[in-house]
């Protein structure tokens, strides 16, 4: 993989996201603290962390679906931190999303052709041009042309996710936020969908913010990786380094938690992870005693 040396397509600078508490006079819940990342043209930034780490919230903030309390989100040199609904509609040409669940992200009552044509119609494309574009999209994601007249329930999970990817590609966006797009798929289907993402990036130059809890997945698809823990980025750098020789103890724990097919290696990983957790707990106790 290679990236360009041009200015970043997306820059997130000291982003803070807070949600108001439902309890009277309680402090707001801070979901993200001082997050700073950047994504270049044709680059993939893998965002990895356990459930509740804040990685999905960061993707939602970029999409305008989470409140920005502090900091900035810059897309193509423009501040979109507090973009209006009208501005977001314009942004949708260049900024799209693929959600986690291929079973619920598609309207079950619409044929695939109608699902793919919908964003094109919203942007004012003529029906003849839209039909041509839909056929191009199906070919791009490896689905047969007769899929136009079929319903989502007639497809497997991997095929549905291909439809979701085609919908995200409909307007030829510059950045796609991928929110756990393969976690609901079996391993063999995951590999095929990841290869599809890579081929599309090679063909179109699209950038990805790729959210996942799986280090193996982000290693396969990312140029760089940012690791999130409790709403903060604790480590980021080249994918080959962060996913094989991490510096931060939390990333080390994530790496050791990843399953491997060799039973002996897996047993050793469990022992190493247990030892790492014990060492960290000992350090915390020592720091408390000094304080």
C-alpha positions in Angstrom: 0.0 0.0 0.0 1.1 3.5 -0.7 -0.3 6.9 0.1 0.1 10.4 -1.4 2.0 13.2 0.1 -0.8 15.8 -0.4 -2.6 17.6 2.4 -4.8 15.4 4.5 -8.3 14.7 3.3 -9.6 14.6 6.9 -8.1 16.1 10.0 -9.6 15.7 13.5 -8.0 18.1 15.9 -8.4 17.8 19.7 -12.0 16.5 19.3 -14.2 16.3 22.4 -17.6 14.7 22.4 -19.9 14.9 25.4 -23.4 13.7 26.0 -25.7 15.4 28.5 -26.6 13.3 31.6 -30.2 12.3 32.2 -29.6 12.9 35.9 -30.5 16.3 37.4 -27.4 18.5 37.5 -25.0 15.6 36.8 -22.0 16.3 34.7 -22.2 15.3 31.0 -20.7 12.0 29.9 -17.4 12.6 28.0 -17.2 10.0 25.2 -14.1 11.3 23.5 -11.2 13.4 24.9 -8.7 15.4 22.7 -8.8 13.0 19.7 -6.4 14.0 16.9 -6.1 11.9 13.7 -5.6 12.6 10.0 -6.4 10.6 6.8 -4.7 11.2 3.5 -6.0 10.8 -0.1 -6.3 7.1 -0.8 -5.3 6.1 2.7 -6.9 3.8 5.3 -6.7 4.6 9.0 -7.7 1.7 11.1 -9.4 2.6 14.3 -9.3 -0.2 16.8 -10.4 -0.8 20.4 -12.7 -2.8 22.6 -16.5 -2.2 22.9 -17.0 1.1 24.6 -13.6 2.6 23.7 -15.2 5.4 21.7 -14.2 4.3 18.2 -17.7 4.2 16.8 -18.4 7.6 18.4 -15.5 9.1 16.5 -16.9 7.8 13.2 -20.3 9.2 14.1 -18.8 12.6 14.9 -17.1 12.7 11.5 -20.5 11.9 9.9 -22.3 14.6 11.9 -24.2 12.0 14.0 -22.5 12.8 17.4 -22.3 16.3 19.0 -18.9 18.0 18.8 -18.3 19.7 22.2 -14.7 20.9 21.4 -12.0 20.7 18.8 -12.4 20.6 15.0 -13.2 18.2 12.2 -11.7 19.5 8.9 -12.7 17.8 5.6 -10.9 19.0 2.4 -9.8 22.2 4.3 -13.3 23.1 5.5 -14.5 23.0 9.1 -17.5 20.6 9.2 -17.7 20.3 13.0 -21.1 21.9 13.2 -22.3 21.5 9.6 -26.0 22.2 9.0 -28.4 19.6 7.6 -28.2 21.3 4.2 -24.4 21.3 4.3 -24.4 17.6 5.3 -26.6 16.8 2.3 -23.9 18.4 0.1 -21.2 16.6 2.0 -22.8 13.2 1.4 -21.4 13.3 -2.2 -17.9 13.0 -0.7 -18.5 11.4 2.7 -20.3 8.1 3.0 -20.7 5.2 5.5 -20.9 1.4 5.5 -22.6 0.1 8.7 -21.9 -3.0 10.7 -25.0 -5.1 10.1 -25.8 -6.0 6.4 -29.2 -7.4 7.6 -30.6 -4.2 9.0 -28.8 -1.5 7.0 -30.8 -2.3 3.8 -34.5 -1.6 3.4 -36.1 -5.0 3.2 -39.1 -3.7 1.2 -37.0 -2.2 -1.7 -35.4 -4.0 -4.6 -31.6 -3.7 -4.8 -31.9 -1.4 -7.8 -34.1 1.0 -5.9 -31.7 1.0 -2.9 -28.8 1.9 -5.0 -30.7 4.5 -7.1 -32.0 6.3 -4.0 -28.9 8.4 -3.2 -28.5 9.2 -6.9 -32.0 10.5 -7.1 -31.5 12.6 -4.0 -28.6 14.3 -5.7 -30.7 15.0 -8.8 -29.4 12.4 -11.3 -31.7 11.6 -14.2 -33.3 8.1 -14.1 -31.6 6.8 -17.3 -28.2 7.9 -15.9 -29.1 6.4 -12.5 -29.9 3.0 -14.0 -26.6 3.0 -15.9 -24.8 3.9 -12.7 -26.5 1.1 -10.7 -25.4 -1.5 -13.2 -21.8 -0.1 -12.9 -22.0 -0.4 -9.1 -23.2 -4.0 -9.2 -20.3 -4.9 -11.5 -17.9 -3.0 -9.3 -18.8 -5.1 -6.2 -19.1 -8.4 -8.0 -22.8 -8.9 -8.0 -24.9 -10.1 -11.0 -26.9 -7.6 -13.1 -30.2 -9.4 -12.2 -29.7 -8.3 -8.6 -31.4 -5.1 -9.6 -34.8 -6.8 -9.4 -34.2 -8.8 -6.2 -34.9 -8.1 -2.5 -32.2 -8.0 0.2 -33.6 -11.2 1.8 -32.6 -13.2 -1.3 -28.9 -12.6 -0.6 -26.3 -13.9 1.8 -24.7 -11.7 4.5 -21.6 -11.2 2.4 -23.7 -10.3 -0.7 -25.8 -7.8 1.4 -22.7 -6.1 2.6 -21.5 -5.8 -1.0 -24.8 -4.0 -1.7 -24.2 -1.7 1.2 -20.7 -1.0 -0.2 -22.2 -0.3 -3.6 -24.6 2.1 -2.1 -21.8 3.9 -0.3 -19.9 4.1 -3.6 -22.9 5.4 -5.6 -21.8 9.1 -5.5 -18.1 8.4 -5.9 -17.2 9.6 -2.4 -13.7 10.6 -1.3 -14.0 9.1 2.2 -16.0 6.2 3.5 -16.5 5.6 7.3 -16.6 1.8 7.7 -18.1 1.0 11.0 -17.3 -2.7 11.8 -18.3 -3.7 8.3 -17.1 -7.3 8.5 -17.8 -8.2 12.1 -21.2 -9.8 11.4 -19.7 -12.0 8.7 -18.0 -15.4 8.9 -14.2 -15.6 8.4 -14.1 -16.7 4.8 -16.7 -14.0 3.8 -14.7 -11.4 5.9 -11.6 -12.1 3.8 -13.5 -11.6 0.5 -15.2 -8.4 1.6 -11.8 -7.0 2.9 -10.2 -7.8 -0.5 -13.1 -6.0 -2.2 -12.4 -2.9 -0.1 -8.8 -3.0 -1.1 -9.6 -3.4 -4.8 -12.1 -0.6 -4.7 -9.5 1.7 -3.1 -6.9 0.7 -5.7 -9.4 1.4 -8.5 -10.9 4.6 -7.2 -8.4 6.2 -4.7 -11.1 6.4 -2.0 -10.0 6.8 1.6 -11.3 4.8 4.6 -11.8 5.4 8.3 -12.0 1.7 9.2 -13.5 1.0 12.6 -12.9 -2.5 14.1 -12.3 -4.3 17.3 -10.1 -6.8 15.5 -6.3 -6.2 15.1 -6.0 -8.8 12.4 -8.6 -7.1 10.3 -7.0 -3.6 10.6 -3.6 -5.1 9.9 -4.9 -6.5 6.7 -6.5 -3.3 5.4 -4.9 -0.3 7.0 -1.9 1.9 6.2 -1.9 3.3 9.7 -3.7 2.3 13.0 -5.0 4.4 15.9 -5.8 2.5 19.1 -8.6 3.8 21.3 -9.1 3.2 25.0 -11.7 4.9 27.3 -12.3 7.7 24.7 -8.7 8.5 24.1 -6.1 7.5 21.5 -3.3 5.7 23.4 -1.2 4.7 20.4 -1.0 5.3 16.6 1.5 4.6 13.9 2.2 2.4 10.8 -0.1 -0.6 10.8 2.8 -3.1 10.5 4.3 -1.7 13.7 1.2 -1.1 15.9 -0.3 -4.5 15.1 2.8 -6.6 15.6 5.1 -4.7 18.0 3.0 -2.2 20.0 4.3 0.1 22.7 1.3 0.7 24.8 0.2 -2.0 27.3 -3.4 -1.8 26.2 -2.5 -2.5 22.5 -0.2 -5.3 23.7 -3.2 -6.8 25.5 -5.4 -6.5 22.4 -2.7 -8.3 20.4 -2.3 -11.1 22.9 -6.1 -11.5 23.0 -6.3 -12.2 19.2 -6.7 -15.9 18.6 -4.1 -17.9 16.6 -4.6 -21.4 15.1 -1.6 -23.0 16.8 -2.8 -24.3 20.3 0.7 -24.0 21.8 1.0 -20.4 20.7 -2.5 -19.7 21.9 -1.7 -21.1 25.3 1.5 -19.0 25.4 -0.5 -15.9 24.4 -2.9 -16.5 27.3 -0.1 -16.8 29.7 1.7 -13.7 28.4 -1.6 -11.7 28.6 -2.2 -12.9 32.2 1.3 -11.9 33.1 0.9 -8.5 31.5 -2.3 -7.8 33.4 -0.7 -8.8 36.7 2.3 -6.5 36.0 0.0 -3.6 35.2 -2.1 -4.2 38.3 1.1 -4.2 40.4 2.2 -0.9 38.8 -1.2 0.7 39.6 -0.9 -0.5 43.2 2.6 0.9 43.6 1.6 4.2 42.1 -1.3 4.3 44.6 1.0 3.6 47.5 3.4 6.4 46.5 0.5 8.9 46.2 
